[in-house]
Amino acid sequence: MGRPPVLPKKKKDGFYIEIRNKGSKSSGTIIIRDTREAMMQAARMYEITKDVTILGEHRDGKRVEESKKKSSAKVK
C-alpha cells in the first residue's frame, strides 16, 4: 500500500539539492545535507556529470525564506 495522495510528505530539517541527468526532463533525486557547506560540497561534486538544482533550507516541513533568515539575524 502506498502513501495516500491527499497529504503531501513533510520535509525533514536540512539543506536540499536535486540532481538529475543532464538534459533529463523528469524529476531527479533529492539529497539532504545537515549544513550549508556540506550541501555546497555535494553540489560541486555532482555538477560535473549532473544537473544540480539547489532547493535551499527547510525547517519544520517548510522552506526557510532568505529574507526572514537575514531579518531574524539582525534582531539577535
N, C-alpha and C positions, 0 to 999 in steps of 0.2 A: 504494500500500500504506500502510495507516495504522499507528498505534502499537499494539503488542500490548497487550491488556487486562490482562496478568499483572503488569507493573511500573508503579506509579504514577509520574507525571512528577515529578522533583525540582524544587523551587522555587529560584530564584536568590536571592542575598542582597539584602535591601532591605525596604522597608515596603510592605505590600499593603493596597489597598482594593478593594471590589467595588461596582460601580454597576449598577443595573437601573432600568428604567422604573417609575414609581410604580404600585403595585397589581399588578405582574407577579409571578407565582409561579415563573417559570423562573429558572435561574441567570443571573447577569449577567456583565459584563465585569470582569476583574481588571486593575487598574492597579498598576504597581510604581513606587515612587519611592526615591531614594537616601537621603534624610534624612527625619526625622520632621516637620520643618517643611514640607517640600515635600509630604508626604503630607497633612498637615492643610490646606494651601492648596488642594490638588486636591479634598479632601472638601468644603470650604466652597464651592468653585466649582460642584461638581455637585449639592449638596444642594438647590438651588433647584428643579431640574426632575427630579431622580432620587432614588431611594432609595439611600443610601450605607451600606455596612457596612464598618467598619474591621477588617481581619483581623490587623493587627499586624506585628511584625518577624519576619523569617525569616532564619536563618543556617545554612549547611551543609545546606540542604534541610529544616530543621525549624523549628518556631515557637519563638521565644525567650519563655520564661515571665517575667512581670514580677517575680515573687518572686526568681528566680535572678538577674535583672539587678540588682535592688536589693542583694541579699546580696553579689554579686561587687563591687559598688561600695564596700561597706564594707570589704572585705578589702584593697583597694588603699590 
